[in-house]
Amino acid sequence: MPSLRALHAAGHRLELVVTQPDRPGNRLRMTPPPVKTAAQELGLAVFQPERIRFPEAVERLAAADPDLVVVVAYGQIIPRAVLERPTRGVVNVHASLLPRWRGAAPIAHAILAGDPVTGVTIMQMDEQLDHGPILAMSETAIGEREDAKQLGARLAGLGAGLLVDTLGRLDLIEPREQDHSAATLAPKLSREDGELSWDLDAADIDRRVRAFQPWPGVRLPFQGDRVKVLRGHPGQGSGAAGEVLGGDAGGVEVAAGSGSYVLEEVQPPGKRPLPARILVAGDA
């Protein structure tokens, strides 16, 4: 969405905005994707095919006759028929420093791996996964307590600015081939990725809690249930894995496989988020 608004603000002529179909949201009400909402606010035409590879979708894009296509976190493989249509190609904004973290979840995997830095890459798309030549890159440090939602918001803004700058000098840029031998993959996350135990190291738990925000989230055993952990940080204590070591206004400290982890905010099944200390006190 920041890229769409930035392109519009920079004066680019946006013939068509392609995004995902409306999906059921809260109480099963059909909810438009944020990109559609932003496009409508800007008075832009919107197209929402179920699959971009379907013939009717390819024909609709061909009718728009674009000079250039920009792809930002679209979530579907772009077929050759679309890639070959624009006279100036297809440009992708990818939330990593390629060739590191090719795939659907680059932000989460950067945090999981403990990377100190990440960034945004503007690249020319080809038929392979995040494989095309690089046009521009911008690097940023990952905050010690930054989660995937927070980092994603920062990278979206960073990418929007870099995209506008790159398109402004596109004819002057010499595309640079990626070092394919250095590529790493960032596969799609699953719900099971967030089902954890206290046997893990505290640092590992912390990375997962931050990496899996907002989805799939982390769940850990606590007070006889499995609670969703929304915020926390590594502690200083030690003990048997799962042992509650203490609690105060800052949270509840629990021993991990190595070290300890302080639960700050949790969400019990069927309840609203609350400070972990309240759950321990029995006031929830």
Order of alpha helices (4+ residues) and beta strands (2+ residues): alpha-beta-beta-beta-alpha-beta-alpha-beta-alpha-beta-alpha-beta-beta-alpha-alpha-beta-beta-beta-beta-beta-beta-alpha
